[in-house]
Each structure stands twice: as structure tokens, then as C-alpha cells.
């Protein structure tokens, strides 16, 4: 039972704004240079009459949710717009319920509605994930609570109705015990087209910011890195060796590898990792590698036994985490990890964190884990809410790449007034930049999260709504 307040969703407004990358980013099978960011603004009203507006934002990244090469980037954007519109229409006709109750009520119907439009579960969950965060922001504001405190009190009313494997687990006790930290390590992504040293050919934005991996290491003090691999062993080993040469003197180096679904099968992924272990120039990097992310295509990942690979390095699912049932299935196949990505839903991350705790308690030792993976979250609502989520569930490092590929608020066309508002509202998280811009502040490889504990879902201000465009209607 819970004392979570019921709320009615009175209005949902959807917007978008173009984002321009200062550096191209290889995103799965596409090299990204520009992309829209979606925004949701939601008005919630409690039974006692209190009301508040909440907000959330998320990039509409192409070729991650659906990697079908027959679809253009614009097709992918429209898929995500469709998901948002389906979720908006569904949430607006629901009566009073808890915040989690709204999510639970629509979870399966929206997956089915998405399928009727040709949308896979990852896409179908994108719209409700954005609206759920905006609802949470509104709930926190109406109750004058931080996101951290609201979740620890279980103000959203989170329960195990959608996760029967958690039946009997003390979910309220788990939530009460969550304890956010003041800082988190930034894990810098090295994309497949990113320059490693100044000798690599690339188009420079000439903006004075780090471009090469060598420059990032010097400028940020990062000691955690996420390295993308292509599944082409010879090219990957050569590139990893060049990266290893740059990272060899980084103190307490920690590395994760992202397979991005590029290995044909589990045997190929295992063979590649054995090659890494046998390559002399990669010995230090291999020893620093913590896990391997989504090596297999999502179509076969949850049908393939990965115990051979996992015996050498833990493996986790990311793109395969399409539904609430995916992680338990992955555990049966030898995976021990699952990513936290707010585009898949804040409640999925919290419930999967509870699953990790439950299984570790039953096993009597730590074994299951979550990782914080980025979807190029942008300065403002997106990066702040994702940081608060992964911080609350106890993750100590987080992949962050949006701040490297996009020049803060300027890259979003946010304007100096909006940048200044976020800079003032989130002291320590951002730093002032020329021409009224503000960027994520990285010092000693760390992000300062102390400002995320104010009332609301990790944000003391909202975007300039007048500067946004209404969400475009998808092409039929």
C-alpha cells in the first residue's frame, strides 16, 4: 500500500527545437550532424486542488530506436513524434491516478498501439517516458519535494504490478534506502569517427573546445571512457590500440566497450574479446575494461547464450531492453547488466535497479548491475533529469556525450536568457561561456550534482516555451 497522491493530467503540450552538433557523431549506423529535441509540458492537479506544470526533454535520435536502413532520419523522427502523440492522447483521457498508476495503466496499451503503427517497443515507450518525467516534475513541484525525496517517499506510488518477479521484494524499503551523491564521474564517449589525436583528419569547428581524445583528456581530467567498436576486428583492434596509447597515463583508468549490435553472434563477440586480450598493445586497456555493452543485434540478443563472453567480461543489454520483461530474460542467457536510459522510462530504471538488488540479495553477493548510458542528452532538462535518475539509483559513473558534440545551450538555439536562467538555477552543474552561452561543467572528471536536489525533477527552471516550435505532425 502507498500514500501516494492521485493526480489528474489536465494538459499536455508537445514541442520541439533543432539541435546542431559541433562535431559529427557516429550513432549506430548513421553519422549525426543535426537532430530535433522533443519537449513535453504537462499540467497536473492533485485531489486537494494543488496544481503545477512539469516538463521534460529528450533528443529524437535517429537509427537507435529503429536501425532499419530503409528508413530515413526524417522517418525516424516521425516515428518518435507518433509515439509522443499516441501517449499524449492516451494520458489525457485517464482519470485520477498516482503518477506510477498513469504509467502502468498505459504501458501495455501504448506498446500495442505503437505496434499497430509499425513502431517497435523502444519507440512506443519513448512518448510515455517523456510524459512520465514531466508528470513527475509537476508532482514534485505541487508537493514542494525534490525528485530524490519524492521517490524515497514513493510519492509516485511505484509498485510491482508490471514486474511480478518483484513480488515479495520490499520495494518501498528499497526506495527509502536510495541515497544520491554530490558528484558523479563522467564517462567520455569515443565515437567511431572521433579524432584520437591531432594527426587524424577531421572537420574542425574552430570553437576552442576539445576535439580530439587527447584534448579531452587534458581539458576534463576524465578517467572513465566508453569506446565504440564496429564489429570489424582488424579495424577495431588498430583503433583501440591508438586509443590505448592516448589513455595509458590516465590514473585509475576505467573503460567500457559498446558493441552497438555490430557482432553477428555471441561466438564472434567472444572471439573478438580474446583477440583484445592477446594484443600486447591492449593489455592495459583490457585490464581496465569493466563490461561489454550490447554486442549482439537486438533481433537475436535475447535468444543467444552469452555465458562464454560473460565469463571473460560482464555483458549488458541496451537496445535489447525494449520492455519490462527484457532484463529478466537477459539474465537467463548470461547477461548480468542492463542500461539506464531515461528515454526508456524512469520507472523502468527504478524497477530494474530493484531487480538487481533483489537478485544480489538472493545470491548473497553482487552480480547484477546497471550502467548509465547516454542518448546525447542535452544541457537543460534532459541532462539534469537523467543525472538525477542515475545518481539516485546509486550509479557512480555516467556516459555523457551530448556536452561534447553539442556546444551547450547555444547548440540548441536556446538563447542567452534561457542559458542564463539554467546557469543561475543549477550552480556548479554549468559554467558560463562566451556570447551568453552555458555549458556542462566538468572538473577533475566529475560533474557537480548538488543543485539537482531542489524541488521539482532536478530543475530549478524551465525552457523558454515561446522559443520552441509545436511538435510537427508526422507524415502519415
C-alpha atoms as one frame of an Amber mdcrd trajectory, in Angstrom:
protein
   0.000   0.000   0.000   1.101   3.580  -0.556   0.056   7.058   0.465   0.951
   8.352  -2.990  -1.374  11.174  -4.051  -3.655  10.719  -7.026  -3.413  13.338
  -9.733  -5.274  14.304 -12.865  -3.420  15.259 -16.018  -5.145  18.424 -17.233
  -2.979  19.439 -20.194  -0.073  18.113 -22.262   1.821  20.386 -24.631   4.441
  18.980 -27.020   7.227  20.992 -28.644  10.491  20.542 -30.486  13.643  22.502
 -31.243  16.543  21.778 -33.634  19.921  20.791 -32.225  23.122  21.242 -34.230
  26.228  19.214 -33.419  29.600  20.934 -33.343  31.229  17.573 -34.203  29.697
  14.687 -36.142  28.796  11.657 -34.036  28.575   8.103 -35.331  25.278   6.969
 -33.882  24.883   3.249 -34.545  24.708   3.089 -38.339  24.379   6.821 -39.001
  26.698   9.810 -38.600  24.657  12.522 -36.917  25.123  16.267 -37.536  21.713
  17.662 -36.527  18.586  16.394 -34.820  15.401  17.741 -33.189  14.892  17.665
 -29.435  11.381  16.982 -28.121   9.851  18.757 -25.109   6.792  17.887 -23.037
   4.963  20.338 -20.754   2.306  18.805 -18.515  -0.161  20.323 -16.039  -1.108
  18.056 -13.111  -3.732  18.677 -10.424  -3.911  16.904  -7.052  -7.166  15.967
  -5.342  -6.716  18.826  -2.847  -6.615  21.373  -5.669  -2.867  21.971  -5.810
  -1.569  22.065  -9.384   1.738  22.573 -11.165   3.332  22.415 -14.589   6.115
  19.905 -15.139   8.479  19.476 -18.073  10.900  17.066 -19.727  13.043  16.912
 -22.863  14.735  14.246 -24.979  16.639  14.172 -28.270  14.820  12.380 -31.105
  17.870  10.390 -32.078  17.692   8.516 -35.407  18.943   4.975 -36.026  18.981
   3.909 -32.410  15.346   3.141 -31.680  14.965   1.610 -35.158  18.049   0.766
 -37.219  16.147  -0.142 -40.383  18.311   1.317 -43.155  15.276   1.642 -45.417
  14.065   4.452 -43.159  15.489   7.968 -43.429  16.384  10.112 -40.435  13.168
  12.053 -41.048  11.248   8.783 -40.935  12.827   8.033 -37.548  11.929  11.491
 -36.241   8.338  10.935 -37.312   8.250   7.568 -35.535   9.152   9.293 -32.274
   6.680  12.104 -32.901   3.989   9.472 -33.428   4.925   7.841 -30.127   4.572
  11.177 -28.348   1.189  11.900 -29.881  -0.142   8.441 -29.031   0.992   8.888
 -25.438  -0.444  12.395 -25.171  -3.854  11.298 -26.418  -3.903   8.317 -24.052
  -2.790  10.137 -20.910  -5.266  12.971 -21.409  -8.328  10.712 -21.165  -7.274
   8.960 -17.940  -8.946   9.936 -14.687  -7.232  10.480 -11.369  -4.427   8.043
 -10.518  -0.972   8.028  -8.978   1.926   9.101 -11.198   3.050   5.470 -11.489
  -0.551   4.396 -11.940  -0.837   6.548 -15.069   2.297   4.876 -16.438   1.160
   1.358 -15.505  -2.315   1.872 -16.949  -0.924   2.878 -20.352   2.222   0.714
 -20.509   0.953  -2.294 -22.481  -1.820  -0.497 -24.431   0.700   2.001 -25.813
   3.083  -0.789 -26.846   0.157  -2.372 -28.705  -0.929   0.961 -30.192   2.639
   1.543 -31.351   2.767  -1.884 -32.979  -0.387  -1.013 -34.931   1.587   1.929
 -36.374   4.656  -0.203 -37.084   6.574   1.063 -34.024   8.744  -1.300 -32.002
   8.534  -1.261 -28.172  11.548   1.044 -27.767   9.806   3.667 -29.882   6.411
   3.044 -28.302   7.916   3.671 -24.849   9.624   6.921 -25.890   6.457   9.054
 -25.724   5.242   7.857 -22.320   8.799   8.063 -20.947   8.917  11.782 -21.756
   5.418  12.459 -20.420   6.039  10.424 -17.251   9.044  12.603 -16.431   7.047
  15.776 -16.979   4.282  14.370 -14.738   6.888  13.623 -12.064   8.270  17.144
 -12.341   4.766  18.544 -11.878   4.058  16.215  -8.940   7.315  17.214  -7.228
   6.512  20.892  -7.708   2.956  20.501  -6.408   4.288  18.707  -3.307   7.327
  21.018  -2.968   9.622  17.977  -2.987  12.822  17.160  -4.818  12.814  14.174
  -7.176  15.104  12.395  -4.717  12.754  12.865  -1.773   9.629  12.131  -3.801
  10.983   8.757  -4.922  12.305   7.856  -1.470   8.833   8.568  -0.035   7.327
   6.726  -3.022   5.132   9.701  -3.842   4.722   8.312  -7.402   3.157   5.119
  -5.967   5.612   2.674  -7.582   4.612  -0.985  -7.185   5.286  -4.404  -8.749
   2.081  -4.808 -10.774   4.058  -4.879 -14.046   7.026  -6.832 -12.662   5.698
  -9.995 -10.977   9.258 -11.202 -10.411   9.492  -8.455  -7.749   6.539  -9.860
  -5.801   7.622 -10.248  -2.177  10.502  -7.797  -2.561  10.408  -4.810  -0.197
  10.107  -2.191  -2.917   9.174   0.709  -0.559  12.137  -0.187   1.653  14.424
  -0.269  -1.374  13.241   3.181  -2.463  13.646   4.602   1.058  17.257   3.441
   1.115  18.326   5.189  -2.090  20.934   7.859  -1.379  22.165  10.315  -4.040
  25.769  11.512  -4.092  27.062  15.073  -4.577  29.166  14.198  -7.639  29.444
  11.586 -10.364  32.274  10.546 -12.688  31.777  11.473 -16.317  32.465   8.628
 -18.755  33.557  10.176 -22.041  32.380   8.525 -25.259  34.828   7.969 -28.093
  32.729   7.566 -31.235  33.825   5.680 -34.320  34.572   8.857 -36.303  36.017
  10.850 -33.417  39.613  12.017 -33.872  42.075  10.427 -31.446  44.996  12.813
 -31.949  45.651  15.958 -33.972  47.079  13.746 -36.719  43.583  12.424 -37.523
  41.754  14.155 -40.335  38.513  15.778 -39.261  36.476  18.899 -39.872  37.229
  21.332 -37.060  34.512  23.660 -35.732  37.262  26.094 -34.667  35.381  26.926
 -31.470  38.213  26.477 -28.982  36.649  23.396 -27.373  38.283  19.944 -27.201
  38.025  17.954 -30.417  40.453  15.049 -30.189  40.520  12.427 -27.441  43.955
  13.745 -26.493  42.465  17.211 -25.953  39.511  15.839 -23.978  41.816  14.035
 -21.564  43.846  17.195 -20.994  40.841  19.510 -20.640  38.473  17.431 -18.498
  40.573  15.148 -16.326  38.252  12.249 -17.162  39.377   8.778 -16.147  36.298
   6.882 -17.388  35.778   6.234 -21.112  33.265   4.464 -23.328  34.759   3.135
 -26.545  32.638   2.297 -29.566  33.623  -0.730 -31.663  32.385  -1.611 -35.142
  32.491  -5.407 -35.138  35.279  -5.349 -37.744  38.096  -6.894 -35.747  41.146
  -5.609 -37.636  39.946  -2.009 -37.749  38.734  -2.128 -34.127  41.998  -3.523
 -32.790  44.010  -0.879 -34.636  41.775   1.942 -33.389  41.693   0.620 -29.823
  45.500   0.433 -29.841  45.697   4.093 -30.825  43.196   4.980 -28.093  45.144
   2.920 -25.574  48.298   4.877 -26.390  46.497   8.128 -25.511  44.960   6.719
 -22.308  47.995   4.851 -20.995  48.903   7.508 -18.419  45.362   8.241 -17.208
  45.315   7.447 -13.465  42.819   4.789 -12.324  41.631   4.294 -15.898  38.231
   2.637 -16.364  36.807   1.623 -19.743  33.588   0.167 -21.175  33.140  -1.176
 -24.707  29.994  -0.610 -26.730  29.347  -3.211 -29.417  26.318  -1.304 -30.787
  24.799  -4.597 -32.073  27.677  -4.997 -34.534  28.696  -8.633 -33.844  26.901
 -11.325 -35.792  26.627 -13.722 -32.866  27.943 -14.490 -29.387  30.828 -16.557
 -30.738  32.055 -13.607 -32.822  31.890 -11.290 -29.807  33.807 -13.781 -27.669
  36.430 -14.262 -30.373  36.923 -10.503 -30.630  37.433 -10.123 -26.884  40.005
 -12.944 -26.933  41.838 -11.018 -29.674  41.823  -7.934 -27.445  43.314  -9.976
 -24.605  46.009 -11.361 -26.908  47.047  -7.987 -28.343  50.128  -6.676 -26.457
  49.298  -3.003 -27.016  45.862  -3.520 -25.418  46.848  -5.237 -22.180  46.403
  -2.161 -20.001  43.156  -1.169 -21.684  41.758  -4.712 -21.431  42.534  -4.838
 -17.717  40.674  -1.556 -17.263  37.560  -2.734 -19.170  34.573  -3.296 -16.889
  31.918  -4.659 -19.258  30.792  -5.028 -22.863  27.559  -3.336 -23.888  25.021
  -4.794 -26.372  27.392  -6.758 -28.620  24.611  -8.604 -30.480  21.765  -7.370
 -32.702  18.534  -6.850 -30.792  16.781  -9.358 -33.061  18.877 -12.218 -31.658
  20.352 -10.899 -28.407  17.606 -12.336 -26.195  17.824 -15.692 -27.927  21.613
 -16.093 -27.642  23.580 -17.549 -24.756  26.449 -15.174 -23.894  27.944 -17.090
 -20.961  31.239 -17.657 -22.772  31.714 -13.914 -23.301  30.385 -13.033 -19.851
  32.887 -15.379 -18.225  35.611 -13.097 -19.603  33.847  -9.741 -19.178  30.312
  -8.962 -17.956  27.818  -8.216 -20.717  24.789  -5.930 -20.582  21.805  -5.175
 -22.765  20.921  -1.715 -24.032  18.991  -1.692 -27.314  17.514  -5.081 -26.376
  15.915  -3.581 -23.277  12.689  -2.898 -25.120  10.193  -3.932 -22.437   9.998
  -4.561 -18.705  10.402  -8.276 -19.429  13.726  -7.931 -21.258  16.142  -7.806
 -18.302  14.892 -10.986 -16.576  15.153 -12.790 -19.916  18.692 -11.466 -20.437
  19.735 -12.752 -17.010  18.738 -16.267 -18.079  21.177 -16.038 -21.022  24.245
 -14.922 -19.090  23.929 -11.153 -19.199  24.265  -9.536 -15.799  23.772  -5.863
 -16.684  21.187  -3.521 -18.150  21.457   0.138 -19.106  19.589   3.007 -17.536
  18.344   5.371 -20.233  15.612   7.828 -19.435  14.253   7.537 -22.996  13.156
   4.025 -21.984  11.416   5.318 -18.876  12.309   6.462 -15.372  10.205   3.690
 -13.843  11.997   1.014 -15.856  15.316   2.188 -14.435  13.970   2.184 -10.873
  12.372  -1.257 -11.244  15.481  -2.730 -12.880  17.588  -1.307 -10.045  15.251
  -3.077  -7.614  15.702  -6.299  -9.592  19.464  -6.015  -9.268  19.136  -5.551
  -5.511  16.697  -8.461  -5.187  18.889 -10.871  -7.132  22.046  -9.846  -5.335
  20.298 -10.404  -2.004  19.155 -13.858  -3.096  22.641 -14.732  -4.355  24.365
 -13.298  -1.304  26.789 -11.346  -3.457  26.904  -8.544  -6.012  26.398  -9.809
  -9.536  23.718  -7.853 -11.367  24.450  -4.268 -12.295  23.126  -1.241 -14.114
  25.047   1.239 -16.212  24.215   4.838 -17.072  24.263   5.210 -20.851  23.626
   8.433 -22.759  21.402   9.194 -25.709  23.162  12.530 -26.298  21.158  14.215
 -23.537  21.301  17.974 -23.935  22.025  20.787 -21.482  18.894  21.685 -19.557
  16.021  19.370 -18.680  17.314  16.235 -20.421  20.774  16.027 -18.914  19.622
  17.149 -15.456  16.810  14.627 -15.122  18.963  11.778 -16.406  21.769  12.683
 -13.996  19.343  12.777 -11.061  17.890   9.396 -12.012  21.190   7.539 -12.315
  22.535   9.288  -9.229  19.548   8.221  -7.145  19.843   4.550  -8.119  23.452
   4.611  -6.949  25.469   4.649 -10.174  28.878   6.222  -9.716  29.755   6.992
 -13.350  27.700   8.088 -16.319  28.298   8.160 -20.037  27.920  11.760 -21.186
  28.404  12.736 -24.800  25.830  15.440 -25.518  28.039  18.120 -23.962  30.964
  17.149 -26.229  29.118  17.008 -29.535  26.821  19.997 -28.902  28.003  23.400
 -27.678  25.803  23.708 -24.600  22.651  25.802 -24.860  23.975  27.596 -27.965
  23.948  24.368 -29.966  20.234  24.098 -29.227  19.471  27.672 -30.236  18.224
  28.267 -26.699  19.273  31.905 -26.481  21.287  33.749 -23.808  18.304  34.340
 -21.480  17.481  30.636 -21.221  21.138  29.721 -20.777  21.487  32.320 -18.019
  18.367  31.012 -16.259  19.697  27.461 -16.129  23.162  28.665 -15.150  21.669
  30.513 -12.192  19.235  27.748 -11.224  21.827  24.948 -11.309  25.017  26.322
  -9.704  28.002  24.069 -10.176  26.487  21.975 -12.968  27.086  24.536 -15.727
  29.717  27.122 -16.466  29.389  30.410 -18.311  30.697  30.505 -21.865  31.185
  33.337 -24.401  28.257  35.141 -26.010  25.780  34.275 -23.284  26.190  30.520
 -23.685  26.436  27.979 -20.850  27.964  24.513 -20.953  28.175  21.464 -18.726
  30.994  21.942 -16.227  33.471  19.069 -15.951  36.168  19.404 -13.306  38.597
  16.632 -12.479  36.423  14.273 -14.497  33.443  14.936 -12.196  30.023  16.570
 -12.522  28.659  18.555  -9.571  25.133  17.262  -8.858  24.309  19.211  -5.705
  21.883  21.570  -7.442  19.667  18.686  -8.596  18.167  18.219  -5.136  15.909
  21.292  -5.262  12.097  20.963  -5.518  10.995  19.600  -8.889  12.506  16.898
 -11.056  16.111  18.068 -10.958  15.474  21.503 -12.428  15.006  24.919 -10.926
  13.772  26.452 -14.168  12.091  25.537 -17.437  12.880  26.361 -21.071  11.652
  29.487 -22.781   8.487  27.902 -24.158   7.864  30.784 -26.553  11.112  29.933
 -28.345  10.026  26.359 -29.108   8.076  25.080 -32.085   4.938  22.949 -31.665
   5.686  19.281 -32.303   5.371  18.623 -36.004   2.691  16.275 -37.213   4.315
  13.100 -38.539   3.851  12.226 -42.180   1.145   9.587 -42.458
